[in-house]
Amino acid sequence: MKSFCLSILCVLWAVCAVQAQQLSALARVDADASAIEDGWFGSTDIALHLSQGVPFRVFTLNDPPRLVVDFREVDFGGVQSADLLAQPGNVTAVRFGAYRPGWSRLVAELDGPMLPREISMPVVRDTGRATLEISLRKADADAFAAASGAPDDPGWMPAFLKTPAAPRVDDDAFVVVLDPGHGGIDPGAERGQTNEKDLMLAFARSLADALRRLGVEVVLTREEDVFVSLEARVAIAHRMRGDVFISLHADSLSQGGAKGATVYTLSDEASDAATEHLAARHDRSDIIAGADLTGSDDQVASVLLDLARQETEPRSVALAQSLSAGMAQAGGPMNRRPLRQAGFSVLKSADIPSVLVEIGFLSSDRDLANLRDPVWRQGMVQGMAEALVRWRDDDLALRPLVRQ
């Protein structure tokens, strides 16, 4: 079943690519004409009206069941989920947005196993306008599982995974990998017109500038508003031979009136109920964005078994303590328990000291005002940059003792 579906999709992609060769602008979505609607006998029809034809691919993912459509490239600007899905049915939710440079993604969360029976993108010859049409039908769970999985497409692999890591020009360089949380199809926490992905990208850029002024090399896991999977974020840190990995977030959490900055290190068990809730939210981002998680448990297990963790864990704790102190000196405000532990996937690197920093919570009026204030952000950025440099110097002095 899977090979049959993919062979059809490859033909469709090739046809669409030919039709789109003369078109250079982004395809725009006509939200008024587009819809996702349930039909007779448990069927569901998706119609996405576009300003022009574009290459695309369609596949399904299991656990939970999802339909994924990748485009090269569609502008979803101004389109809301409710514009496409008036009410939940066989499709319970839909998300869309930038996924990687040059690519957009739509993910439809399904109420149960459903497979595409018909897929087409007819293009009007005179205007170039196109409509992506997908007809879904109920499927047996085993048949759905057999047909699901991301296509094996070498051209889709990120560049940093296709080429070997470049050697450092200076082996003594101190490389900090900054990870702005969320991005692209995954906005993270939202409040009004403010979303986490944009705030954290801006904060990461400012922090990178401050670190470079202090002579530190910096790598960002994303430089723009695109989605990067959790596994890829850690892979980037390894490929770039990072000395430190810092994931930046500003979540929204109603439990206990969460507010103030918090620094997390890795633990198999969350330090409290709110932290457990946060860990579940962060690690759900791959599912929301339609990333293929096949085999991820085995990969995580192999990382957890790495003996290098014995050296890395105390260094990560010291890093968290240094950052917390530096942020407090910069004026905070800090959470009443600023040092916590959680099982965040992005912290599971065995050989790179890693922390996740919740700079504040969008659910807190005070934190939201601070995060929007450029003067406050600059003070926090400087406090974190100086704390990182202090940790680097202390870590070099203590490294022989830690190894003992």
C-alpha positions as CSV (number, residue, x, y, z in Angstrom):
1,M,0.0,0.0,0.0
2,K,2.7,2.5,1.0
3,S,4.8,2.0,-2.2
4,F,1.7,2.3,-4.3
5,C,0.7,5.6,-2.7
6,L,4.2,7.0,-2.9
7,S,4.6,6.1,-6.6
8,I,1.4,8.1,-7.4
9,L,2.6,11.0,-5.3
10,C,6.0,11.1,-7.1
11,V,4.2,11.4,-10.4
12,L,1.9,14.1,-9.1
13,W,4.9,16.0,-7.7
14,A,6.7,15.8,-11.1
15,V,3.7,17.1,-13.0
16,C,3.2,20.0,-10.6
17,A,6.9,20.8,-10.8
18,V,6.7,21.2,-14.5
19,Q,3.6,23.4,-14.2
20,A,5.3,25.6,-11.7
21,Q,8.7,26.0,-13.5
22,Q,7.7,29.4,-14.9
23,L,6.3,30.6,-11.6
24,S,8.6,32.3,-9.1
25,A,6.4,34.0,-6.5
26,L,5.0,32.2,-3.4
27,A,1.6,30.6,-3.9
28,R,-1.0,32.4,-1.8
29,V,-4.0,30.6,-0.1
30,D,-7.5,31.7,-1.0
31,A,-9.0,31.1,2.5
32,D,-12.6,32.0,1.4
33,A,-12.6,29.3,-1.3
34,S,-10.7,26.6,0.7
35,A,-12.3,24.1,3.1
36,I,-11.9,20.8,4.9
37,E,-15.3,19.1,5.0
38,D,-16.6,15.6,6.0
39,G,-18.7,13.9,3.4
40,W,-20.7,10.7,3.0
41,F,-19.7,7.3,4.4
42,G,-17.0,8.7,6.7
43,S,-15.1,10.5,3.9
44,T,-13.3,13.8,4.2
45,D,-12.5,16.2,1.3
46,I,-9.7,18.8,1.5
47,A,-9.7,21.7,-1.1
48,L,-6.9,24.2,-0.8
49,H,-7.2,27.0,-3.4
50,L,-3.9,28.6,-4.4
51,S,-2.8,31.5,-6.6
52,Q,-0.6,29.2,-8.6
53,G,0.5,25.6,-8.8
54,V,3.5,24.4,-6.8
55,P,5.4,21.2,-6.3
56,F,4.0,19.2,-3.3
57,R,4.1,15.9,-1.6
58,V,1.5,14.1,0.6
59,F,2.1,11.4,3.3
60,T,0.6,10.1,6.5
61,L,2.1,9.6,10.0
62,N,0.9,7.3,12.7
63,D,0.8,7.5,16.5
64,P,-1.2,9.8,16.4
65,P,-2.7,9.6,12.9
66,R,-1.8,12.7,10.8
67,L,-2.0,13.8,7.2
68,V,1.0,15.9,6.1
69,V,1.3,18.0,3.0
70,D,4.6,19.7,2.1
71,F,4.7,22.5,-0.5
72,R,7.4,24.4,-2.3
73,E,6.2,27.0,-1.3
74,V,2.9,28.3,0.0
75,D,2.3,31.6,1.9
76,F,-0.3,31.0,4.7
77,G,-0.1,34.6,5.9
78,G,-3.4,35.8,7.3
79,V,-5.0,32.4,7.2
80,Q,-6.5,31.1,10.4
81,S,-7.2,27.4,11.2
82,A,-10.9,28.1,11.4
83,D,-10.8,29.4,7.8
84,L,-10.0,25.9,6.6
85,L,-11.7,23.8,9.3
86,A,-15.0,25.3,10.3
87,Q,-15.6,22.5,12.9
88,P,-13.7,19.4,14.0
89,G,-14.8,16.1,12.5
90,N,-12.6,13.4,11.0
91,V,-10.0,16.1,10.9
92,T,-9.8,17.3,14.5
93,A,-7.2,20.2,14.0
94,V,-5.1,21.7,11.3
95,R,-1.8,23.6,11.5
96,F,0.2,25.2,8.7
97,G,3.2,27.5,8.1
98,A,6.9,27.6,7.2
99,Y,8.7,24.3,7.8
100,R,12.2,24.7,6.3
101,P,13.7,27.3,4.0
102,G,11.7,27.2,0.8
103,W,9.1,24.7,2.2
104,S,5.7,25.1,3.8
105,R,3.8,22.4,5.6
106,L,0.1,21.6,6.5
107,V,-0.6,19.0,9.1
108,A,-4.2,17.7,9.6
109,E,-4.7,15.8,12.8
110,L,-7.0,12.9,12.2
111,D,-9.6,11.4,14.5
112,G,-8.7,7.9,13.3
113,P,-6.9,6.1,10.5
114,M,-7.7,7.7,7.1
115,L,-5.8,7.3,3.8
116,P,-5.9,9.4,0.6
117,R,-7.9,7.8,-2.2
118,E,-7.5,10.7,-4.7
119,I,-4.9,13.5,-4.9
120,S,-4.7,16.1,-7.6
121,M,-3.7,19.7,-8.2
122,P,-5.5,20.9,-11.4
123,V,-4.1,24.2,-12.7
124,V,-6.2,26.7,-14.7
125,R,-4.2,27.3,-17.9
126,D,-5.2,30.9,-18.3
127,T,-4.7,32.2,-14.8
128,G,-2.3,29.7,-13.3
129,R,-4.5,29.3,-10.2
130,A,-4.6,25.8,-8.7
131,T,-6.5,23.7,-6.3
132,L,-5.0,20.9,-4.2
133,E,-7.7,18.3,-3.8
134,I,-7.3,15.4,-1.4
135,S,-10.1,12.8,-0.8
136,L,-9.6,10.8,2.5
137,R,-11.4,7.6,3.3
138,K,-11.5,5.6,6.5
139,A,-8.8,2.9,6.7
140,D,-8.0,-0.2,8.7
141,A,-5.5,0.6,11.5
142,D,-3.0,-2.0,10.2
143,A,-3.3,-0.7,6.6
144,F,-2.8,2.8,7.8
145,A,0.3,1.9,9.8
146,A,1.8,0.1,6.8
147,A,1.2,3.1,4.5
148,S,2.5,5.7,6.9
149,G,5.9,7.2,7.3
150,A,7.8,10.1,5.8
151,P,9.1,9.5,2.2
152,D,12.7,8.6,1.9
153,D,13.8,11.6,-0.1
154,P,17.5,12.5,0.0
155,G,16.8,16.0,-1.3
156,W,14.6,16.7,1.8
157,M,17.5,16.0,4.2
158,P,18.8,19.2,5.9
159,A,22.2,20.3,4.6
160,F,23.9,20.0,7.9
161,L,23.0,16.2,8.0
162,K,24.2,15.6,4.4
163,T,27.7,16.9,4.9
164,P,30.4,16.0,7.4
165,A,31.0,18.6,10.2
166,A,33.6,21.2,9.2
167,P,36.7,21.2,11.4
168,R,37.1,24.1,13.7
169,V,39.6,26.8,12.6
170,D,40.5,27.3,16.2
171,D,40.3,24.2,18.5
172,D,40.4,26.5,21.5
173,A,37.3,28.4,20.4
174,F,34.3,28.3,22.8
175,V,31.1,27.6,20.7
176,V,27.7,28.3,22.2
177,V,24.7,26.8,20.4
178,L,21.5,28.9,20.9
179,D,18.2,27.2,20.2
180,P,15.3,29.7,19.7
181,G,12.3,27.5,20.7
182,H,9.6,26.6,18.2
183,G,9.4,28.2,14.7
184,G,7.5,28.0,11.4
185,I,4.5,25.8,11.7
186,D,4.9,25.7,15.5
187,P,4.3,29.1,17.0
188,G,4.8,28.0,20.6
189,A,2.9,29.9,23.3
190,E,0.6,32.7,22.0
191,R,-1.0,35.7,23.7
192,G,-2.8,38.2,21.6
193,Q,-0.6,39.2,18.7
194,T,2.5,38.0,20.5
195,N,4.0,34.5,20.0
196,E,6.9,32.6,21.5
197,K,8.7,31.7,18.3
198,D,9.2,35.4,17.2
199,L,10.2,36.6,20.7
200,M,12.8,33.8,21.1
201,L,14.3,34.3,17.7
202,A,14.8,38.0,18.4
203,F,16.1,37.3,21.9
204,A,18.6,34.6,20.5
205,R,19.9,37.1,17.9
206,S,20.5,39.7,20.6
207,L,22.2,37.2,22.9
208,A,24.3,36.0,20.0
209,D,25.5,39.6,19.3
210,A,26.4,40.1,23.0
211,L,28.3,36.8,23.1
212,R,30.3,37.6,19.9
213,R,31.3,41.0,21.4
214,L,32.8,38.9,24.3
215,G,34.8,36.8,21.8
216,V,32.4,33.7,21.8
217,E,31.5,31.8,18.7
218,V,27.7,31.4,18.3
219,V,25.6,29.1,16.2
220,L,21.8,29.3,16.1
221,T,19.7,26.2,15.4
222,R,17.4,28.4,13.3
223,E,18.1,31.8,11.8
224,E,14.6,32.5,10.6
225,D,11.0,31.6,11.1
226,V,11.2,27.9,10.1
227,F,10.4,24.7,12.0
228,V,13.3,22.6,13.3
229,S,12.6,19.2,14.8
230,L,13.8,18.4,18.4
231,E,16.2,15.8,17.1
232,A,17.6,18.1,14.5
233,R,18.3,20.9,17.1
234,V,20.5,18.5,19.1
235,A,22.1,17.2,15.8
236,I,23.1,20.8,14.9
237,A,24.8,21.2,18.2
238,H,26.9,18.0,17.6
239,R,27.6,18.8,13.9
240,M,28.9,22.3,14.9
241,R,30.9,20.8,17.8
242,G,29.2,23.0,20.3
243,D,30.5,23.4,23.8
244,V,27.2,24.5,25.3
245,F,23.6,24.1,24.2
246,I,21.0,26.6,25.4
247,S,17.3,26.3,24.4
248,L,15.3,29.5,24.8
249,H,11.6,29.6,25.6
250,A,8.8,31.8,26.9
251,D,5.9,29.5,27.5
252,S,2.4,30.0,28.8
253,L,1.4,28.1,31.9
254,S,-1.7,28.7,34.0
255,Q,-0.8,26.3,36.9
256,G,0.2,28.2,40.0
257,G,0.4,31.5,38.3
258,A,3.9,30.7,36.8
259,K,6.1,33.8,36.4
260,G,9.8,34.7,36.4
261,A,12.8,33.1,34.7
262,T,13.6,29.5,35.2
263,V,16.6,27.4,34.1
264,Y,16.1,23.6,33.5
265,T,18.5,20.8,33.5
266,L,17.8,17.2,32.4
267,S,16.1,14.7,34.7
268,D,14.1,11.6,33.9
269,E,11.5,12.8,36.3
270,A,10.0,16.3,36.4
271,S,10.7,18.3,39.6
272,D,7.0,19.2,39.9
273,A,3.6,18.9,38.2
274,A,3.9,22.2,36.3
275,T,7.3,21.2,35.0
276,E,5.9,17.9,33.8
277,H,3.2,19.8,32.0
278,L,5.8,22.0,30.3
279,A,7.9,19.0,29.2
280,A,4.8,17.4,27.6
281,R,4.1,20.7,25.7
282,H,7.6,21.2,24.4
283,D,8.0,17.6,23.3
284,R,4.7,17.7,21.5
285,S,6.0,20.2,19.0
286,D,7.3,17.5,16.7
287,I,3.9,15.9,16.6
288,I,2.2,19.2,16.0
289,A,4.5,19.9,13.1
290,G,4.2,16.4,11.6
291,A,7.8,15.3,12.2
292,D,8.3,11.5,11.7
293,L,9.1,10.1,15.2
294,T,9.7,6.6,14.0
295,G,12.5,5.0,16.0
296,S,13.0,8.1,18.2
297,D,12.7,6.0,21.4
298,D,15.7,3.9,20.4
299,Q,17.8,6.9,19.5
300,V,17.0,8.6,22.8
301,A,17.8,5.4,24.7
302,S,21.2,5.1,23.0
303,V,22.0,8.7,24.0
304,L,20.9,8.1,27.6
305,L,23.2,5.1,27.9
306,D,26.2,7.1,26.8
307,L,28.8,7.1,29.6
308,A,29.8,10.7,28.8
309,R,26.7,11.8,30.7
310,Q,28.5,11.2,33.9
311,E,30.8,14.1,33.1
312,T,28.2,16.3,31.4
313,E,25.5,16.3,34.1
314,P,27.5,18.2,36.8
315,R,28.7,20.7,34.2
316,S,25.1,21.3,33.1
317,V,24.0,21.9,36.7
318,A,26.9,24.4,37.2
319,L,25.9,26.1,33.9
320,A,22.3,26.4,35.1
321,Q,23.5,27.9,38.4
322,S,25.7,30.4,36.7
323,L,23.0,31.5,34.3
324,S,20.4,31.8,37.1
325,A,22.8,34.0,39.1
326,G,23.6,36.2,36.1
327,M,20.0,36.7,35.2
328,A,19.1,37.6,38.8
329,Q,22.0,40.1,38.9
330,A,20.6,41.7,35.7
331,G,17.3,42.3,37.6
332,G,15.4,39.2,36.8
333,P,12.7,38.7,37.9
334,M,13.4,35.1,38.7
335,N,10.9,32.4,39.5
336,R,10.6,31.5,43.2
337,R,12.3,28.2,42.2
338,P,14.6,29.2,39.4
339,L,16.5,25.9,39.1
340,R,14.4,22.9,38.1
341,Q,14.7,19.6,36.2
342,A,12.7,18.1,33.4
343,G,12.9,15.5,30.7
344,F,13.0,17.9,27.8
345,S,14.2,16.1,24.6
346,V,16.6,18.9,23.6
347,L,18.5,18.4,26.8
348,K,19.4,14.7,26.2
349,S,22.8,15.3,24.6
350,A,25.2,13.1,26.4
351,D,28.4,15.1,25.7
352,I,27.3,18.8,25.6
353,P,26.3,20.7,28.7
354,S,22.7,21.7,28.0
355,V,20.0,23.8,29.7
356,L,16.6,25.1,28.8
357,V,15.8,28.6,29.8
358,E,12.2,29.8,30.3
359,I,13.0,33.6,30.1
360,G,9.5,34.3,31.3
361,F,5.9,33.3,30.8
362,L,3.5,34.9,28.3
363,S,0.7,34.0,30.7
364,S,2.1,36.5,33.2
365,D,1.3,40.1,32.6
366,R,4.6,41.2,34.2
367,D,6.7,38.8,32.2
368,L,4.9,39.7,29.0
369,A,5.6,43.4,29.5
370,N,9.2,42.6,30.2
371,L,9.6,40.4,27.1
372,R,8.2,43.2,24.9
373,D,10.5,45.9,26.5
374,P,13.8,46.3,24.5
375,V,15.6,47.8,27.5
376,W,14.7,44.9,29.8
377,R,15.7,42.4,27.1
378,Q,19.1,44.0,26.6
379,G,19.8,43.9,30.3
380,M,18.8,40.2,30.5
381,V,20.9,39.4,27.4
382,Q,24.0,41.0,28.9
383,G,23.5,39.2,32.2
384,M,23.2,35.9,30.4
385,A,26.2,36.5,28.2
386,E,28.5,37.5,31.1
387,A,27.3,34.5,33.1
388,L,28.2,32.2,30.2
389,V,31.7,33.5,30.0
390,R,32.2,33.2,33.8
391,W,31.0,29.6,33.6
392,R,33.4,28.9,30.7
393,D,36.3,30.1,32.8
394,D,35.2,28.2,35.9
395,D,34.5,25.1,33.9
396,L,38.0,25.0,32.4
397,A,39.5,25.3,35.9
398,L,37.3,22.6,37.3
399,R,37.3,20.2,34.3
400,P,40.1,17.9,35.7
401,L,38.3,17.6,39.0
402,V,35.0,16.8,37.4
403,R,36.6,14.0,35.4
404,Q,37.9,12.4,38.6
